[in-house]
Amino acid sequence: MNRAALAAIALALLIPLQADAKQKLYKWVDKNGVTHYSARPPENQKAELISISTGTAVTKQEEPEARTDAEKKPTRKALTPPPPESKKDPEKCAQVRAQLEKLRNFPRIRVEGPSGEKRYLTPDEHQQRLKQAEKQEKEFCD
């Protein structure tokens, strides 16, 4: 057998057979008790019509006028987001409170700049750091 024929056979075996969503399938049991399935119902014998699931969702559309106002409203409650995680941290709280104590008790605070030079905070910087520390105290402390 040549390679093209082998490839064609392999491809044919790999392609899944898909049933048309509108296709009907019938199931019946013959007089010997053997169950049969077919696209056509048997002659002179009762058969059960089977639904075929193709793996795709099929939705039923309702008539708009058939629904009342109560039915149009969502039946499930809107999900509320979970409460934010508590940021209470005893270690961070202790650091913030120590910083607050220094800022409240000492009007002149010396800081080190990025290049290593030492300087005092300006009154505006002092006030800004005090507000920031108070905000952090609310965030991290009880």
C-alpha positions in Angstrom: 0.0 0.0 0.0 1.4 3.4 -0.8 1.8 6.2 1.7 -1.1 8.3 0.3 -3.5 5.4 0.8 -2.3 4.8 4.4 -2.6 8.5 5.2 -6.2 8.6 3.8 -7.2 5.5 5.9 -5.6 7.0 9.0 -7.3 10.3 8.4 -10.7 8.6 7.9 -10.2 6.7 11.2 -9.3 9.9 13.1 -12.2 12.0 11.9 -15.1 11.6 14.5 -18.5 10.9 13.1 -20.8 13.7 14.1 -24.6 13.3 14.2 -26.7 16.1 12.8 -28.6 17.8 15.6 -31.9 17.3 13.6 -31.2 13.7 12.9 -33.5 11.2 14.5 -32.4 7.9 16.0 -34.8 5.0 16.8 -34.3 2.3 19.3 -36.3 -1.0 19.5 -36.0 -4.5 20.8 -36.8 -7.4 18.3 -38.6 -10.6 19.1 -35.3 -12.3 20.1 -34.6 -9.5 22.8 -31.8 -7.9 20.7 -31.7 -4.1 20.9 -31.4 -2.2 17.6 -30.6 1.4 16.8 -31.4 2.9 13.4 -32.0 6.2 11.6 -35.3 4.7 10.3 -38.0 3.1 12.4 -38.7 -0.6 11.8 -41.8 -1.6 9.9 -44.7 -3.1 11.9 -42.9 -2.7 15.3 -42.9 0.0 18.0 -39.7 2.1 18.3 -38.6 4.7 20.8 -37.3 8.0 19.4 -33.9 8.8 21.0 -32.4 12.3 21.3 -28.9 12.7 20.0 -26.5 14.9 22.0 -23.8 16.4 19.7 -21.9 18.2 22.4 -23.2 21.6 21.5 -25.7 23.5 23.6 -29.2 23.9 22.3 -31.3 26.6 24.0 -35.0 26.9 23.9 -36.2 30.4 23.1 -39.3 31.6 24.8 -42.0 33.8 23.4 -41.4 37.3 24.8 -45.1 37.9 25.6 -45.4 34.6 27.4 -43.3 35.8 30.3 -44.6 38.0 33.1 -42.7 40.9 34.6 -41.8 38.7 37.6 -40.3 36.0 35.3 -38.2 38.6 33.5 -36.4 39.6 36.7 -33.3 37.5 37.5 -34.2 34.8 40.0 -30.7 34.6 41.6 -29.5 37.4 43.8 -26.5 39.3 42.5 -23.3 38.0 43.9 -21.7 40.4 46.4 -18.0 40.5 46.4 -16.4 39.0 49.5 -15.3 41.5 52.2 -11.7 42.7 51.8 -9.1 40.8 53.8 -8.3 42.4 57.1 -5.0 44.3 56.9 -4.6 44.3 60.6 -1.0 43.4 61.3 0.4 43.7 64.8 4.0 44.0 63.6 3.2 46.8 61.1 1.0 48.5 63.7 3.8 48.7 66.2 6.1 50.2 63.5 3.5 52.8 62.5 2.7 53.7 66.1 6.4 54.2 66.9 6.7 56.5 63.8 3.6 58.4 64.9 5.0 58.9 68.4 8.2 60.5 66.9 6.3 62.7 64.5 4.0 63.9 67.3 6.7 64.5 69.9 9.5 65.9 67.8 9.0 68.8 65.5 12.4 68.5 63.9 13.1 65.1 62.4 16.3 64.4 60.6 16.2 62.2 57.6 18.8 60.8 55.2 18.5 61.7 51.5 19.1 59.4 48.5 22.8 60.4 48.2 23.4 60.0 51.9 23.2 63.6 53.0 21.3 64.4 56.2 18.7 67.0 56.4 15.6 68.0 58.5 12.0 67.6 57.2 10.3 70.8 56.2 7.1 71.6 58.1 5.1 70.5 55.0 6.9 67.2 54.8 6.5 66.7 58.5 2.7 67.3 58.3 2.4 65.0 55.2 4.2 62.1 56.9 2.1 62.6 60.0 -1.1 62.3 58.0 0.2 59.3 56.2 1.2 57.5 59.4 -2.3 58.3 60.9 -3.9 56.7 57.8 -1.7 53.6 58.2 -2.5 53.3 61.9 -6.2 53.1 60.9 -5.4 50.5 58.3 -3.0 48.2 60.3 -4.1 48.6 64.0 -7.3 47.7 65.9 
